[in-house]
Amino acid sequence: MRDTMDKIVTSYFNAITSERFEYKGHIYIPKALIVKPSLLQPIKCILGCGACCSCFSLDYLPSEKQPNNVKARRVKLNGVNYEIISDTQVENKEHHCKYVSKEDGYSYS
């Protein structure tokens, strides 16, 4: 399983925090956040592409609406356990998220 929480914590948190933090036994030191002007350009998605929809865990906060087949799990950040709800997609052996329809782009059921 490619864990979305790993990506969020190790990439994004690192750039938006001003304090060191620990995740999965590793201490992360804040990095500079660089915002490129291209961030303000419109996104043009091509029908049927799915390039940005690879198979990662789909993670939800307990208060968010969730699809079927999700399981509660805990992630530890700075020694504190947080509950998230995840569709780990472990049964999905494809490159793309199981909700991507290769015919028309994407489709959430």
TORPA-4810 file (N, C-alpha, C, O; in nm, 3 decimals):
<nodes>
NODE_1_0.084_-0.119_0.000_0.000_0.000_0.000_0.088_0.124_0.000_0.184_0.134_0.076_M
NODE_2_0.055_0.217_-0.084_0.119_0.348_-0.082_0.032_0.436_0.008_-0.084_0.462_-0.023_R
NODE_3_0.088_0.479_0.118_0.013_0.548_0.222_0.012_0.699_0.199_0.117_0.764_0.200_D
NODE_4_-0.106_0.753_0.180_-0.121_0.897_0.160_-0.071_0.976_0.280_-0.014_1.084_0.265_T
NODE_5_-0.092_0.923_0.400_-0.046_0.994_0.520_0.106_1.011_0.519_0.156_1.114_0.563_M
NODE_6_0.179_0.912_0.471_0.325_0.926_0.461_0.360_1.044_0.371_0.448_1.124_0.404_D
NODE_7_0.292_1.053_0.258_0.319_1.162_0.163_0.284_1.298_0.224_0.362_1.393_0.213_K
NODE_8_0.170_1.306_0.288_0.127_1.432_0.348_0.223_1.477_0.457_0.269_1.592_0.458_I
NODE_9_0.253_1.387_0.548_0.337_1.423_0.663_0.480_1.453_0.622_0.536_1.554_0.665_V
NODE_10_0.540_1.368_0.539_0.682_1.386_0.506_0.708_1.494_0.401_0.818_1.549_0.395_T
NODE_11_0.609_1.525_0.319_0.630_1.627_0.216_0.565_1.760_0.251_0.632_1.864_0.252_S
NODE_12_0.436_1.757_0.280_0.362_1.882_0.298_0.380_1.942_0.438_0.404_2.062_0.451_Y
NODE_13_0.370_1.859_0.543_0.388_1.911_0.678_0.525_1.974_0.694_0.540_2.077_0.760_F
NODE_14_0.625_1.913_0.633_0.761_1.963_0.641_0.774_2.107_0.594_0.858_2.181_0.643_N
NODE_15_0.690_2.147_0.500_0.699_2.281_0.442_0.608_2.382_0.512_0.624_2.503_0.491_A
NODE_16_0.512_2.337_0.592_0.419_2.433_0.651_0.431_2.445_0.803_0.356_2.520_0.865_I
NODE_17_0.524_2.371_0.862_0.541_2.381_1.005_0.667_2.460_1.038_0.760_2.467_0.958_T
NODE_18_0.668_2.519_1.154_0.787_2.592_1.199_0.859_2.515_1.309_0.961_2.561_1.361_S
NODE_19_0.807_2.399_1.346_0.866_2.320_1.453_0.903_2.181_1.402_0.839_2.126_1.313_E
NODE_20_1.006_2.125_1.462_1.044_1.988_1.431_0.931_1.895_1.475_0.857_1.925_1.568_R
NODE_21_0.920_1.782_1.408_0.820_1.684_1.450_0.872_1.544_1.422_0.964_1.524_1.342_F
NODE_22_0.810_1.446_1.488_0.848_1.306_1.472_0.734_1.229_1.409_0.618_1.243_1.447_E
NODE_23_0.769_1.146_1.311_0.672_1.060_1.245_0.742_0.931_1.209_0.845_0.932_1.141_Y
NODE_24_0.688_0.819_1.256_0.742_0.686_1.229_0.890_0.675_1.263_0.970_0.619_1.188_K
NODE_25_0.925_0.731_1.379_1.061_0.718_1.430_1.164_0.810_1.367_1.283_0.798_1.396_G
NODE_26_1.121_0.901_1.283_1.214_0.994_1.217_1.179_1.137_1.258_1.062_1.174_1.263_H
NODE_27_1.281_1.216_1.287_1.261_1.358_1.321_1.270_1.439_1.192_1.368_1.429_1.118_I
NODE_28_1.168_1.519_1.165_1.165_1.604_1.047_1.190_1.748_1.087_1.130_1.799_1.182_Y
NODE_29_1.279_1.813_1.015_1.314_1.953_1.041_1.247_2.036_0.932_1.255_2.002_0.814_I
NODE_30_1.180_2.145_0.971_1.109_2.227_0.872_1.197_2.271_0.756_1.315_2.301_0.774_P
NODE_31_1.138_2.274_0.638_1.205_2.320_0.517_1.136_2.447_0.468_1.023_2.476_0.507_K
NODE_32_1.205_2.520_0.385_1.146_2.641_0.328_1.036_2.604_0.229_1.047_2.507_0.154_A
NODE_33_0.929_2.681_0.232_0.820_2.662_0.138_0.842_2.754_0.018_0.853_2.875_0.033_L
NODE_34_0.850_2.695_-0.098_0.869_2.772_-0.222_0.742_2.758_-0.304_0.703_2.648_-0.342_I
NODE_35_0.677_2.870_-0.333_0.555_2.870_-0.411_0.589_2.925_-0.550_0.633_3.038_-0.564_V
NODE_36_0.566_2.842_-0.649_0.596_2.882_-0.787_0.477_2.957_-0.846_0.363_2.928_-0.811_K
NODE_37_0.502_3.054_-0.934_0.393_3.128_-0.998_0.296_3.037_-1.073_0.179_3.073_-1.088_P
NODE_38_0.341_2.922_-1.119_0.253_2.832_-1.193_0.139_2.779_-1.106_0.041_2.725_-1.159_S
NODE_39_0.149_2.794_-0.974_0.041_2.752_-0.885_-0.090_2.824_-0.918_-0.198_2.769_-0.898_L
NODE_40_-0.081_2.945_-0.968_-0.199_3.026_-0.998_-0.257_2.999_-1.137_-0.361_3.054_-1.172_L
NODE_41_-0.191_2.916_-1.215_-0.242_2.885_-1.348_-0.355_2.784_-1.337_-0.354_2.697_-1.250_Q
NODE_42_-0.453_2.794_-1.425_-0.564_2.698_-1.421_-0.517_2.557_-1.454_-0.423_2.538_-1.532_P
NODE_43_-0.583_2.459_-1.396_-0.553_2.319_-1.423_-0.643_2.273_-1.536_-0.764_2.296_-1.534_I
NODE_44_-0.584_2.210_-1.634_-0.661_2.160_-1.748_-0.652_2.008_-1.749_-0.553_1.950_-1.794_K
NODE_45_-0.756_1.944_-1.699_-0.759_1.798_-1.696_-0.814_1.746_-1.828_-0.914_1.795_-1.880_C
NODE_46_-0.746_1.647_-1.881_-0.786_1.585_-2.007_-0.877_1.466_-1.974_-0.843_1.382_-1.891_I
NODE_47_-0.991_1.460_-2.039_-1.086_1.353_-2.017_-1.020_1.216_-2.033_-0.956_1.189_-2.134_L
NODE_48_-1.037_1.131_-1.933_-0.983_0.996_-1.937_-0.837_0.985_-1.898_-0.781_0.875_-1.908_G
NODE_49_-0.773_1.092_-1.853_-0.629_1.090_-1.822_-0.599_1.008_-1.698_-0.541_0.900_-1.709_C
NODE_50_-0.637_1.056_-1.580_-0.612_0.986_-1.454_-0.467_0.987_-1.409_-0.432_0.912_-1.318_G
NODE_51_-0.382_1.068_-1.468_-0.239_1.069_-1.435_-0.212_1.103_-1.289_-0.116_1.052_-1.231_A
NODE_52_-0.294_1.187_-1.231_-0.271_1.226_-1.091_-0.346_1.137_-0.994_-0.349_1.166_-0.874_C
NODE_53_-0.407_1.031_-1.042_-0.491_0.946_-0.958_-0.430_0.808_-0.941_-0.496_0.707_-0.968_C
NODE_54_-0.304_0.801_-0.896_-0.244_0.670_-0.874_-0.299_0.608_-0.747_-0.369_0.673_-0.670_S
NODE_55_-0.267_0.484_-0.725_-0.326_0.405_-0.617_-0.257_0.434_-0.483_-0.154_0.374_-0.452_C
NODE_56_-0.312_0.524_-0.407_-0.270_0.556_-0.271_-0.386_0.523_-0.178_-0.498_0.501_-0.223_F
NODE_57_-0.359_0.522_-0.048_-0.470_0.508_0.047_-0.558_0.632_0.035_-0.509_0.742_0.008_S
NODE_58_-0.686_0.613_0.056_-0.782_0.724_0.057_-0.816_0.745_0.204_-0.880_0.660_0.266_L
NODE_59_-0.775_0.858_0.259_-0.784_0.881_0.403_-0.885_0.990_0.436_-0.894_1.092_0.367_D
NODE_60_-0.960_0.966_0.543_-1.067_1.057_0.584_-1.057_1.083_0.734_-1.014_0.996_0.810_Y
NODE_61_-1.097_1.201_0.775_-1.113_1.229_0.917_-1.243_1.162_0.961_-1.333_1.144_0.880_L
NODE_62_-1.253_1.126_1.089_-1.376_1.061_1.135_-1.503_1.142_1.108_-1.610_1.084_1.093_P
NODE_63_-1.492_1.274_1.100_-1.609_1.358_1.078_-1.648_1.371_0.931_-1.754_1.426_0.900_S
NODE_64_-1.566_1.321_0.839_-1.595_1.333_0.695_-1.680_1.218_0.644_-1.679_1.108_0.698_E
NODE_65_-1.755_1.247_0.538_-1.832_1.143_0.470_-1.732_1.047_0.405_-1.633_1.089_0.344_K
NODE_66_-1.759_0.916_0.418_-1.666_0.815_0.368_-1.740_0.714_0.280_-1.859_0.689_0.299_Q
NODE_67_-1.668_0.656_0.184_-1.729_0.549_0.105_-1.735_0.421_0.187_-1.688_0.417_0.300_P
NODE_68_-1.794_0.316_0.131_-1.796_0.185_0.196_-1.656_0.125_0.197_-1.566_0.175_0.130_N
NODE_69_-1.640_0.017_0.272_-1.514_-0.057_0.277_-1.396_0.023_0.332_-1.285_0.011_0.281_N
NODE_70_-1.420_0.102_0.433_-1.312_0.175_0.498_-1.288_0.117_0.637_-1.376_0.053_0.694_V
NODE_71_-1.169_0.141_0.689_-1.133_0.090_0.821_-1.066_0.200_0.901_-0.991_0.282_0.847_K
NODE_72_-1.094_0.202_1.032_-1.028_0.297_1.120_-0.884_0.251_1.143_-0.858_0.131_1.155_A
NODE_73_-0.794_0.346_1.148_-0.655_0.317_1.184_-0.598_0.438_1.257_-0.658_0.545_1.258_R
NODE_74_-0.485_0.419_1.316_-0.423_0.527_1.392_-0.288_0.561_1.329_-0.214_0.473_1.285_R
NODE_75_-0.259_0.690_1.327_-0.126_0.737_1.288_-0.070_0.814_1.406_-0.142_0.884_1.476_V
NODE_76_0.060_0.800_1.428_0.124_0.865_1.541_0.209_0.980_1.490_0.294_0.962_1.403_K
NODE_77_0.187_1.097_1.545_0.262_1.216_1.510_0.304_1.282_1.641_0.218_1.315_1.723_L
NODE_78_0.433_1.300_1.661_0.488_1.355_1.786_0.440_1.277_1.908_0.413_1.335_2.013_N
NODE_79_0.431_1.146_1.893_0.393_1.061_2.005_0.245_1.057_2.036_0.204_0.992_2.132_G
NODE_80_0.164_1.126_1.958_0.019_1.130_1.981_-0.049_1.048_1.870_-0.020_1.066_1.752_V
NODE_81_-0.140_0.959_1.910_-0.216_0.880_1.813_-0.338_0.958_1.766_-0.412_1.016_1.846_N
NODE_82_-0.357_0.959_1.634_-0.474_1.022_1.573_-0.549_0.916_1.494_-0.488_0.832_1.428_Y
NODE_83_-0.680_0.920_1.502_-0.759_0.826_1.425_-0.792_0.884_1.289_-0.835_0.998_1.277_E
NODE_84_-0.771_0.803_1.186_-0.816_0.836_1.052_-0.891_0.715_0.999_-0.872_0.603_1.048_I
NODE_85_-0.972_0.737_0.901_-1.048_0.630_0.837_-0.989_0.612_0.698_-0.975_0.709_0.624_I
NODE_86_-0.956_0.489_0.661_-0.884_0.467_0.535_-0.944_0.357_0.450_-0.989_0.254_0.500_S
NODE_87_-0.944_0.383_0.321_-0.963_0.280_0.221_-0.822_0.257_0.169_-0.772_0.336_0.089_D
NODE_88_-0.758_0.151_0.213_-0.617_0.128_0.181_-0.594_0.078_0.039_-0.481_0.079_-0.009_T
NODE_89_-0.698_0.036_-0.027_-0.691_-0.015_-0.164_-0.592_-0.131_-0.179_-0.535_-0.150_-0.287_Q
NODE_90_-0.571_-0.208_-0.072_-0.475_-0.319_-0.080_-0.515_-0.424_-0.183_-0.429_-0.494_-0.237_V
NODE_91_-0.644_-0.435_-0.211_-0.689_-0.532_-0.311_-0.668_-0.482_-0.453_-0.676_-0.560_-0.548_E
NODE_92_-0.642_-0.354_-0.470_-0.626_-0.293_-0.602_-0.483_-0.313_-0.650_-0.389_-0.258_-0.591_N
NODE_93_-0.464_-0.389_-0.754_-0.330_-0.415_-0.809_-0.300_-0.328_-0.930_-0.197_-0.344_-0.995_K
NODE_94_-0.390_-0.237_-0.961_-0.373_-0.146_-1.075_-0.288_-0.026_-1.035_-0.266_0.000_-0.916_E
NODE_95_-0.239_0.046_-1.133_-0.163_0.169_-1.109_-0.254_0.283_-1.060_-0.214_0.364_-0.977_H
NODE_96_-0.377_0.286_-1.113_-0.469_0.395_-1.082_-0.559_0.361_-0.963_-0.582_0.244_-0.932_H
NODE_97_-0.609_0.465_-0.898_-0.708_0.451_-0.792_-0.827_0.371_-0.844_-0.863_0.382_-0.961_C
NODE_98_-0.887_0.292_-0.757_-0.998_0.208_-0.801_-1.121_0.287_-0.843_-1.211_0.232_-0.907_K
NODE_99_-1.127_0.414_-0.809_-1.241_0.497_-0.847_-1.223_0.567_-0.981_-1.315_0.634_-1.028_Y
NODE_100_-1.107_0.553_-1.042_-1.084_0.615_-1.174_-1.149_0.529_-1.280_-1.126_0.409_-1.288_V
NODE_101_-1.232_0.593_-1.361_-1.289_0.526_-1.477_-1.203_0.561_-1.596_-1.193_0.678_-1.634_S
NODE_102_-1.142_0.463_-1.656_-1.051_0.489_-1.767_-1.125_0.533_-1.894_-1.063_0.582_-1.989_K
NODE_103_-1.257_0.517_-1.893_-1.334_0.559_-2.010_-1.364_0.708_-2.009_-1.356_0.774_-2.112_E
NODE_104_-1.399_0.763_-1.893_-1.443_0.903_-1.892_-1.374_0.988_-1.785_-1.429_1.091_-1.746_D
NODE_105_-1.258_0.949_-1.739_-1.187_1.031_-1.640_-1.199_0.972_-1.503_-1.121_0.884_-1.467_G
NODE_106_-1.294_1.016_-1.425_-1.310_0.961_-1.291_-1.456_0.949_-1.256_-1.541_1.016_-1.314_Y
NODE_107_-1.484_0.862_-1.163_-1.622_0.840_-1.123_-1.624_0.789_-0.980_-1.575_0.680_-0.953_S
NODE_108_-1.679_0.865_-0.889_-1.694_0.821_-0.750_-1.830_0.760_-0.733_-1.932_0.822_-0.765_Y
NODE_109_-1.834_0.637_-0.682_-1.962_0.571_-0.660_-2.006_0.585_-0.516_-2.112_0.536_-0.479_S
</nodes>
